[in-house]
C-alpha cells in the first residue's frame, strides 16, 4: 500500500495529478467507515494531514476556511459563533465531540453524504469552494459542487482547498430533525439565512442534494406566522423526498412543512 503525506498544497496536487485514482483522506471519519465495511478497495492514499496551509481560518471580512479545518473548531471559534451562528450550529450538531475534533469541512463536502448537517447551512449561506489542481484554481458554489448521492463535480485531479462563506446580512439558523435517538444523522435538515428583508431556506437530508426555492421564499414577511406557515406548506409540496430507514417520503414532507415554518419564525423578525 502507498501512503503519501505531502506537506504543501502544490505537492498534494502533483501527487493527485500523477495518481488520479488515489484516495485523498482528510479527517478520515467517513472513509474509515467505508474501509471497515469493505467498501473501499484502494492501495493508493494521499493524506492531507501535514498541510498547514489547509488548516487556516480567516475571519476578516468573509469567513475563509481551509479544507482541513475541523467541525469542532468552527463550532467553538468565538467569532464564528458570533458572526456566523447558523454555521456554528450546523457544525456543532454533527455526531459527537470526538468525531467533530477530527472531521473536516473539506472532507464533509467531498463525501457528499446526503444525510449530513453542514451542506444545507453552507448552501443557505452562499458558500463557495475553492477547488485546485495542477491546471489552476476555480471557485464553485457549494450547491453546484454536490452532484448527487456521494457524487461531486470535482475532476479526478482536483482538491477542495478552501471554503469561503460571505459575511451574513442577517441571522442564520439551522434546525435538525432526527427520528432515531441512537443515530445522529438528520432525517430532515433545514437551514435559513436572512438577507436583509429576504430569506434563503435550504432543506437537506431528504434527497440526493440540498434544495431551495427562492420563488416560494419571496412571500416571506419577517416575524409573520401566517407567511411562515404558508411557505412551510409550499416547501412540503414542492420538495423532492426519498424514503429510507429514517423515514418515508411522505413523512419527510410533513416534517419539512413544520421545520420550515419553525426556522422562519426563528430567523425573523
RAZI-V420452 format. One record per backbone hydrogen bond with DSSP energy under -0.5 kcal/mol. NH is the residue of the N-H (numbers start at 1). CO is the residue of the C=O. If there is no record, write none. Layout:
nh=NH co=CO
nh=NH co=CO
//
This chain:
nh=2 co=43
nh=3 co=1
nh=4 co=2
nh=4 co=45
nh=12 co=8
nh=13 co=9
nh=14 co=10
nh=15 co=11
nh=16 co=12
nh=17 co=13
nh=18 co=14
nh=19 co=15
nh=22 co=19
nh=23 co=44
nh=24 co=22
nh=25 co=46
nh=32 co=28
nh=33 co=29
nh=34 co=30
nh=35 co=31
nh=36 co=32
nh=37 co=33
nh=38 co=35
nh=39 co=34
nh=40 co=34
nh=41 co=39
nh=42 co=40
nh=45 co=2
nh=45 co=43
nh=46 co=23
nh=47 co=4
nh=48 co=25
nh=51 co=48
nh=52 co=50
nh=54 co=51
nh=55 co=52
nh=56 co=53
nh=58 co=64
nh=61 co=59
nh=62 co=60
nh=63 co=165
nh=64 co=58
nh=64 co=62
nh=65 co=63
nh=65 co=163
nh=66 co=56
nh=66 co=64
nh=67 co=161
nh=68 co=54
nh=69 co=66
nh=71 co=103
nh=72 co=100
nh=74 co=70
nh=75 co=71
nh=76 co=72
nh=77 co=73
nh=80 co=77
nh=81 co=77
nh=82 co=78
nh=83 co=79
nh=84 co=80
nh=87 co=84
nh=88 co=84
nh=89 co=85
nh=90 co=86
nh=91 co=87
nh=92 co=88
nh=93 co=89
nh=93 co=90
nh=94 co=91
nh=95 co=93
nh=100 co=96
nh=101 co=97
nh=102 co=99
nh=103 co=99
nh=105 co=69
nh=106 co=67
nh=107 co=67
nh=108 co=104
nh=109 co=105
nh=110 co=106
nh=111 co=107
nh=112 co=108
nh=113 co=108
nh=114 co=112
nh=116 co=114
nh=120 co=117
nh=121 co=117
nh=122 co=118
nh=123 co=119
nh=124 co=120
nh=125 co=121
nh=126 co=123
nh=127 co=122
nh=128 co=164
nh=129 co=140
nh=130 co=162
nh=131 co=129
nh=131 co=138
nh=132 co=159
nh=133 co=136
nh=136 co=133
nh=138 co=131
nh=140 co=129
nh=142 co=127
nh=144 co=141
nh=145 co=141
nh=146 co=142
nh=147 co=145
nh=147 co=151
nh=148 co=151
nh=150 co=112
nh=151 co=148
nh=153 co=145
nh=158 co=155
nh=159 co=132
nh=161 co=130
nh=161 co=159
nh=162 co=130
nh=163 co=65
nh=164 co=128
nh=165 co=63
nh=165 co=163
nh=166 co=164
nh=169 co=194
nh=173 co=192
nh=175 co=190
nh=177 co=188
nh=183 co=180
nh=187 co=177
nh=188 co=177
nh=189 co=204
nh=190 co=175
nh=191 co=202
nh=192 co=173
nh=193 co=200
nh=194 co=171
nh=195 co=198
nh=196 co=169
nh=198 co=195
nh=200 co=193
nh=201 co=199
nh=202 co=191
nh=202 co=200
nh=203 co=211
nh=204 co=189
nh=205 co=114
nh=211 co=203
nh=213 co=201
nh=217 co=213
nh=218 co=214
nh=219 co=216
nh=220 co=217
nh=224 co=221
nh=225 co=223
nh=228 co=224
nh=229 co=225
nh=230 co=226
nh=231 co=227
nh=232 co=228
nh=233 co=229
nh=234 co=230
nh=235 co=231
nh=236 co=232
nh=237 co=233
nh=238 co=234
nh=239 co=235
nh=241 co=239
nh=242 co=206
nh=244 co=247
nh=247 co=244
nh=252 co=248
nh=253 co=249
nh=254 co=250
nh=255 co=251
nh=256 co=252
nh=257 co=253
nh=258 co=254
nh=259 co=255
nh=260 co=256
nh=261 co=257
nh=262 co=258
nh=263 co=259
nh=264 co=260
nh=265 co=261
nh=266 co=262
nh=267 co=263
nh=268 co=264
//
